Amino acid sequence: MAEKLKIISLGGLNEIGKNLTAYEYGGEILLVDCGMGFPDDDMYGVDMVIPDFTYLVKNKEKIVGLLVTHGHEDHIGGIPYLLREMRIPVFATRLTAGLIHLKLEEFGIADKAELYTVDAGDSFKLGCFKIEFIHVNHSIPDAVAMAIKTPVGMVIHTGDFKIDTTPIEGGMIDLTRFGELGKKGVLALLMDSTNVERQGHTISERKVGQNIEALFKDCDKRIVVTTFASNVHRVQQVINCAVKYGRKVAVTGRSMEKTMSLAADLGYMEIPEGTLVDLNQIKNLPKDKIVIISTGSQGEPMSALYRMAISGHRQVEIGAGDRVIISASAIPGNEKTVSHVVNELFRKGADVIYDRSSDLHVTGHACQDELKLIMGLVKPRFFVPLHGEYRHLCLHKRVAEEMGIPAKNCIISDIGKVIEVSPKSIKLNGSVPAGRVFVEGTSVGDVGTVVLRDRKHLAQDGMLMVVMTLSGEDNSIVSGPDIITRGFIYVKESEKQLAELKTVTLEALEDCERQGIRDTANIKSVVKQRLSDYLYKATKRNPMILPVIMEV
């Protein structure tokens, strides 16, 4: 029986972020991307989410390499955690490799990593796979799609992309190469679904530059611009505007400083000599001669813009003499934090211009017409939508059917599910371990669903502790019970309820005595149940109850 190609997504399906796809054939595994995701609102205390590497760790001897499409966190953020588990070669374009190297340095593993630089258009072999990097447009330079020639046929993995006919740098997406591969025959196309809900085409990045320049022209205020640190082309356009209108540029925010330095060193950003000034020097310059480029476009707590908004920035004080340009749209889930920062900036009297009020941001993801164009050029036999929530995947499948790909040849998968592909068929067959691993500070995977459930319980209903000391001889009360609450009721303002809680506790202890219950664990269980029943009847609330019993 002929071997089949297995395609396994360990992230990036039915979710936005933590993209990771494995291609497996004949005992060899090729990985594409390894990203992180942002925690949901109910993941209290969690800093980031990464894929579950259980399957990869178990089969690490089979992994021939990791290909990286571009340098965004949802595609590279999980790499340091993966490389702590195994040593595998990583292949990326120059800027992407530079960003990965910075992350590996932070983790102290850069010297041990096998990181190789590949240019768009280059081809190389890893095991039974032959790979070609194809230049695409995205909101970060050096983004590529992957043409992966497997023993069963050609597979194209687009990564994140859009079609920009007037890009700032790097040239237009290589549509010619997609067409050439399509003529030779493509077995399967796996494509970014993020923007499938939008019809038409994406706007060119150059259009944003024109709108930003209009805000510089005739402006006599100090200008503060915030955008994604990784959007090198956007930052370059801000610098170009500053130079054109005779302004110096200061930078605030660690990620912005690092990315700009790397991009300039690698030649992806051109900063004329004498343009950059230290942030400490801006007080000596007229307001109409300075531009501040800042992090914080998503309203992240403690980012540079957030600290400016709450008067917590040591070097920049926002006021009526400032124009703040937010050149980014809110990532789903970040709307509240962005709105909070915008409100605070308005409160300080600043002139705030943001995405809802002006075209200051364009997406880096293809809209429907662009997706159709790639499908039309590639003409795949099979189609698998990637990178999106379930509705995105379903809509993308519908677009593929409109383009003439039979419904039976389109597969909507989920993380952990195994897609089997042969020259004549595609189907789901089995699954592997997959899921979400929570990262909290230096802790990886220690926080599980039980801990998160407790944190959610505490956040919603608060906590009540009942502390008492019992005699080890006869279980009589030596001291207490004392009631302590957090996030439930303020005891000093609820003396009556406090007295009733103590009465319920004492009655529970008396019942334990009558029933001959002397084991501390069982006594705690009875006290907890009685207090829970009383509180729900009295308050219709269900706080976490923690009985604490000490024996003397």
N, C-alpha and C positions, 0 to 999 in steps of 0.2 A: 504493500500500500504506500502511495507517494506521501512524502512528508508535506505538512501544511505549514504556512506561515501563521504564527500566533501574534496577535496585536493586543496588548494588555495596557489599559490606562490605569495608572495608580493615582491619578489626580487630574483635575481639569474637566471632569464630566459631572453634570448636575451641580456645578459650583463655578464660581469665578476665582481662579487662582490655583496655586500649588500644582501646576502642570507637570506631568511626568508620564511619558509613554514608553513602553517596552516593546521591541520587535524581537521575536524569538523564532529561530529556525535551526533544526539539526543540532541542538545542544549549545547554541550560541545566542547571546542576548545583546541587542544594541539598544541603548537608551537615548531618548530625545528629551532634553530639558529636565530640570529638577527644581521646581519653584516652591514658594511659600504662599500661604493665604492669610488674610486678615481674620481675626477672631470675630464671631458673631456677638451681638449685644448680650446674649445670655452666657457667654464664656468669661465669667468674671475673673480678672487677674491674669488671663492668658495673653501673652505678648504676640505670638504668631502660631500658625498651624502649618505643619509639614506633612508630607505623605508618610504612610506606613511603609517602612522599608523591609518588612519581614520576609517577603518573597525574594527580594533582591539579595538580602544577606544570606539566605539559605542557598541561593544559586550564584553567589558572587564569583565563583570560579568560571562560570559560563559567560560573564559580562565582558564583551570585547571593547567597549568604550561608551562614552557619553558625548552626544552632540548637543550643542546649545544654539538655539535660534537667534537669541538676542539678550541684551543685558538688563531687562526689567526683573524686579524682585520676584514676580510670580512665575519666572522661568529660571532664575539662578539662586533664589533665596535659600533653597534647601540643599544646595551643593555641599557646603561645609559639613552639614550633618551627615550626608551620604558618605563623604570622603573620610569621615572619622570611623566609619564602619568597614570601609574597604579601600583598596588602592586600585583605581582604574584610570585609564587615560581620558582626558577631557579635551574636546576639540571645539574651538570657537573662533570667530573673527577677532580682529585686533582689539577693538574697543570692548567687546564683550569679554574677551580674555583678560583685559586690564581690570575691568570691574570685578570679575571673579577673583583675580589675584588679590585685590584689595580686601575682599571678604575673607579669603583664606588667611591673609596676614592677621586680620583681627582674631581669627581662631588659632593662630600660631601653627598652622599646618601648611603654609605656602611652600616651604622648602621641600616637603615630602610629596607634594602634588605633581602629577604629570599633566601639565597644561600646554597644549599645542595650539599654535595660531594657524588658521586656514583662511584664505581669501575667497570671496565669492567667485565662482567659476572654477575653483580647484576641485579635483576628484582624488579619492584615495580609497583604499580597501581596509576593512576591519573584519577579519574572519571571512564569512561567506557573503558579507555585504559590501557593495561598492557604493560610495556616497559622493554626491556632488552638491556643493553649496550654491544656491541660486539667489542673486541679489533681489531684495524686495524693499518697499518703502514701509516705514513705521514711524512712530513718534520718538525713535532713538536711532542714531546712525548704526550702520553695520548689521542690520537685521537681515536674516537669510531664511529661505525655505530649504528643505532637504529633498533631493531626489535620491531615493534609496533603492538600488537595484538588488533584488533578492533572488534566490533560486527559482521562485515561482512567478516572478514578474516585477515590474517597476512600481514602486509606491512613492507618492509625493506627499510630503508633510509640510504644509505651508507655514506653520508657526503663525504669529500675529503679523498681519500685513494690511496694507491698503494700496491703492493705485494713485500715486501723486505724479501728475504730468509735469509739474513745475516744482520739484523738490529744492530745498535750500542747498543740499550737497549730496554727492554720491550718485546722482543720476536716477532716472526713472526705473521702476521695477522692470526686470528682464522678462517682458512678456514674450519676446522672441523665443527664449529658451523653453518656456512653458509650452509654446506652440510646437516646437521641434520635438519635445518629449511626447506630446500628444499624438503627433504623426507616427512616432515609433511604436506607440501603444503603452498606455498606462493601466495597470491592473487596479490600483486603488488610490483614491484621493482622500486625504484627511485634512480638513480645513477649519480654520478659525470661524466660530459662530457668534462671536461677541456682539456684532452690530447687525445681525441678520434682520432685526425688527425694523431697521431703517431702510426706506426705499431710496433709490437714486445712487449718487456718488458722494464720497467724502470731499470736503473742501480742501484745497491745497494749503499746506503750511505757510506758503508765501502770502496768502490772503491775511493770515493772522498778523504777520509782520507789518503789512500795510495799515491794519487797524491800530496796532501798537504805535506805529510812527505818527499816526494822526493825533494820538494822545500826548506825544512828546512836543509836537509842533505848537509854538506859541504858548507853551506852559511855563509859568513863572514860579511853580511850586517845586519842592523836592519830590522826586518820584521814587516810589518803592514798588518793585515788581516781584511777584512771587509766582513760581511755576514748579513743575516737577524737576528735581535736580537732574534726572536722566534725559530730559528733553533738551539735548545739546543744541539743536537747531533753533529752538525758541530763545534760549539764552544768548546764542550768537546774534540773533536779530535784535535783541534788547541792547547788546553791546554796540551793534552797528548804529542803532538809533542814538545811543549816548554819544558816540564819536561824531556823528553827523551834526548833532545839536550842541556840541561843545561841553558835554558833561563828563565828569569823572565817575568811575564805577567802584563801589564798595560791595563786598560780599559778606553775608552773614548766614550761618548755618553750616554745620560740619559736613553733611552729605553734599551740599552745593559746592563747598570749597574743594572737597576731594574730587568730585566729578569734573569740575571745571579744570582743575590742575591736570588730571589724567587726560582729558580731551585735548587740552592745549599741548601737552607733551607729545601726544600721538598724532597731532596735526588735524584733529577734527574740529578744532576751534581756533580762530585767529583773533588774538587780543593785541591791538596795537600798543607799542611801548608807551608807557606813561599814562595809560587809560585807567589801570587799577590803582586804587589808593587804599590804605589801611583804614579800617572802620573807625579807629580812634582819631583820624584826621578830618572826619566829615564836619565837625563843629567849626573848623577853620575855613570852610568853603561856603559860598553863597548857596542858598537853597536851590536856585535855578541852575546850579552847576554840578549837581550831584544826582546819581541814580544808585539806589540800594537794591541789589538782587538778593532775594531771601528765600529760605525754605518756609514751609508751612501752608502750602496751597490747599491742604486737606484739613486745616484747622487742628493739626496734631498738637496735643498738650505738650508744652515745653519746646515746641518748635520756635524758630526765630520770630515769625509773624505773630504767633500766639502770644509770645512774651511781650512783643510791642503793643499788642491790643490790650493787655491787662497791666501795662506799665511795669512790666517785669524785666525789660531788656536794659542792660547796663549802659549801652552806648547809643541807643536810638529811642527818642521820645516822640511819639506820634502826636500831631496836632493839626490845627486848621491850615497850616502851611504845607501840608503833605497831600500828594495824590497817590493812592494805593491802587495798583493794577493787579488783580488776581487773574492770571492767565492760565486757568485750569478749571475743569468742571469737577464737581464733587463725585468721587467714587461712590457707588451705591452703598448706603450705610453710614456715610460720612456727612450727610446733608446737615444734620443738627450741629455738628461741631463747626462746620464751615459757616453756617448762619450765625452762630454765636460770635465767631471772630469778626464777621462782617458787621454785625450789630455794634460790637464794642468799638470798632474802628470809626463807624459813623458817630458813635457817642462822643468820641474824642474830637469830632469836628473835621475829620479827614474827608477828602473827596475820594470815595471808594468806587471803583469801576470793576465789575465782576461779570462772569460769563452770562448771567441771566439778562444783564442790561446791555451787553455788547458782544460782538463776535470776537472773543479774545482767546478762544481755544477751539481746536479741531481734533476730532478723534483720530486715533492711529489705527483704527480697525475698518475693514472693508464693509461697505453697505451692499444692499442686494444686487445692484447692477454690476458692481465689481466682482462679487462672488460668482455671478452668472458668467461674466467674461472669462474668469479663470476656468470654470467648469467647461465652457465652450472651447477653450484652447486645449485643455488637457484631455477632454473626452474619456473620462475614466470608466472602466467597466463597473467598479464598485465604489461606493461613497460612504464615508464615515464622518459625521460632524463632530468637531472637537471644541473645547474651550467655551463652555456656556452652561447656563442652567437648563433645566429640562425643556422649557418652552423654546429656548433658542435652538436646541437640538432638533425639536420637532419642526419648527419653522424652516430650519435649514434643510431638513429632509424634504419638506414640501417644495422648496425652491429647486432642489436637485431633480425631483420628479417633473417639475415644470420644464426643466432643461432636457428631459427625455431619458433620464436614468430610471430604469424600472424600480418600482417600490421594493421588490424582493431583493434588489441589489444594494439597497440602502440600509445600513444598520445603525440604530441608536443604542449605544452601549452604556455602561455605568462603571464606576471605578471597581476594579477587581474582577470584572467579567472578562472572559477570554473570547476574542474574535478569531475564528479560524478561516484562513483564506487559501484557496487553491486557484489555479487558472480558470476554473469553471464555477466556483461556488464561494459563498461567504455566509457564515452563520455564527451564532453564539454557542459556545460549548464549554461549560464549566466555569470555574472561578478560582481566584487565588486570594490569599489574605490581603486586605486593603482597608483603608480608613483614614482617620485623622489622628495625628500625634500632636499633643499640645506642648508648646515651648513656653516656659515661664522663667525668665532670668536665665540662669545656667542650668536649670532643670529641664530635661527632655523626656517626655513620656511619663513623668511621675504623677502628673495631674490627670486623673481619669474622670469618667462620667459620674462616679459617686461623689467625688470632691466637688465637681461643678454643680451637682444637684444640691449639695449642702450649701454652697455659696449662693445659689439662686434662692434657696429657702430662707437663708439669713437676710438676703437683700430685700425680699418681698415681705417677710413677716417678722423679722427680728429674732431675738433670742431671749430666753428666760432661764436663769440658773437658780436652783434651790440648793442651798448649802447647809448641811447639818452635821453634827457630831453625835454618834451613838455610843453607848457603853458596850464594850466587847463582851461583857458578862451577860446582860439581860436585854440588850437592845433598847434600853431606855434613853431618852433624849438628854444629852449632856449640854448641848448648846444649839441654838437655831430653832426652827429653820429660818435662814436669812434668804431674802429674795433679791436677786440682781438681774436687771434687764438691760438690754442694749437694742435699740431700734424697735422697741415694742411700746412700752409706756415709760414715762419718766416717773419713777417711784414717788418722789417727794410731792408730786401733784396728784397722786392716786393712792392716798393713805387707806381709803376704804377698800379699794381693790387689793392692796397689799395685805391687809388684815384677812380678807377672805381667802387669798392664796395660801396664807399661812395656816388658816383653819382647814382648808382642803388637804394640805400636806399632813397636818396632825391627824386628821381623820383616817387618811390612807395608812399612816403608821400604826394607828390603833387597830385597824382591820388586819394588818399584817400580823400584829401580835396575837389577835384572836384566832387567826387561821394557822398560827405556828410557822409563819414565813420568817426565817431568820437569815437566809442567804442575802448578802448585800445586793447582788445582781437582780434578784427577784424583787427585793424591796424597791430598788430604783425603777424597775419596770412598772410596778403598781403605782408609785408616786407619779411617774411620768404620764401614765394613762389617765389617772384621776385629774391631774392638772390640765391635760389636753382636753378632756371632756368638758371641764368647767369653763376653760377659756373660750372654747368654741361656742358654747351656749351663751356665755356672757358677752363676748365681743365679736363673734363670727370670724375670728382670726385664729391662725394656727402657727404660732411661733415655734422655733426650735427649742425644745425643753431639755436641759441638761441637769439631772439630779447629781449632786456631789455629796457622797457620804464618807465621813472619816470615822474610824473606830479608835477608841481609847480604852 
